[in-house]
Amino acid sequence: QATIGALAIDYCHALMEARPLPAGTFAGFAFDATPAAAFGNENALFDPLLNRVLGVTQLAHQPDKGLVRTELSQLVHGHPTDPARPGLLNALPIGENNDADRTQNIAKAVCASVVGSAAMLVQ
């Protein structure tokens, strides 16, 4: 599992650093915007990731896409009833700017959480 996590992080880092991004990969997601602006259109990032990992058609044995999307949104924006989970947009690390680099870092974290999830476990 740790190896899958490390591969997911490496894959997402390479994908998000590629310029230009593969055509249509995340159409409509503004990697060059501030995090708040970019994640105003979070489904432009979430949907392609979920479709590639879980497939376009929801299968009975896979995690529910709607629930996964909700979890991703809470990862980014915070949990509405738990102040201990402020979300990546609201937890700016010391020394980091709220700029396009941060948008890209949050996008990498979202990508790695999807690609390294249980849906991708190799048995």
N, C-alpha and C positions, 0 to 999 in steps of 0.2 A: 504494500500500500504506500509506503514511503517513497518507493521508486516511482510509482505511478504519479504521486504528487510532484516529485522533482521533474519528471518528464513533462507534466502539464505546465509547470511554471516555465520551463525552458521553451516549450512549444509556444506558449502564449507570448513570452518575451520576444521570440523571433518573429512571430506573426505581427505583433503590434509595432515592432521596430521597422518592419519592411516598408519601404517607400518606393514607389507608391504601393499602397495596399492592393492586394489582388482585386481586380475589377468587381464591384458590387458586393464585396465581402461584408461591409457594414455600411451600406448606402444610407446616408442621412445622419450618421453619427458624426458629430463635430469634434474630432480629436484635437483640433487646434483651438478649441474654446475653453473657457474656464469650466471646472467640474459642474457647477450648478447649471450653466447653460447647456453643456453637453448632455448631462443626464436628465435634462428636461425631455429629451427624446430617447430615453433609455432602451426602449424596445428595438431601436435601430441597432443596438449592440446585443441585447438579450436574444431576440428572435433568431438571428442567424446562428448563434452559438447553440441554442436549444434545438434548432432544426438539424444541425449537423451532428449533435451528440445523441439526441433522443429520436431523431427522425421527424419528418414532416407530419406523418400520421401517428397519432397517439396509440401505442400498443398497450394492452392490458397489463403486461408484466413490467412496464417501465414506470418511473415516477411520473406523476401528473404534471404536465407542463405548466398549468396554471399555478399550482402550488410552488413549483420551482421558481417561476417568474416572481411570485410574491416574496419568496425567500431572498432572491437576488435583489429585489427592490429594497428589502429591509437591510440587506448587507450594505447597500449604497446609502440609503436615506435614514436608516435607523429603525428600530422597532418602536411602533407607536405607543406601547404601554410599558416599555422598559427603558428608563433613562440610562441604565448601565450599558445599553447597546445603541450608541449614538449614530452609528453608520459612518462609512468612510468619508462621506462629504462633510460631516460635522466634526470629525476627529483629525484635525490638521496636526501632523507631527511637528515638533519643534524644529525650526530651521527649514521647513519646507514651505514653498509658496503655493498659493491657490491659483495655479496657472495651468497651461496646456500640458506641461510635464506631469502635473498631478492628475489631470484627466487621463492621461495615458497610463499612469501607474494604477489608478483605480480600475481602468478597463482591463489591464493585465490581471489584476486580482479577481475580477469577475470572470474573466476567461478561464483562469486556472481553477476556480471553484467549480465551474461547469465541466471542463475537460477532465479534471481530476476527481470527479464525483463517483459515487457508487455505480452510476449507469455505465461507467467505463471500466469497471474492475475486470481484470483478466483472471479467470479461474482455471 
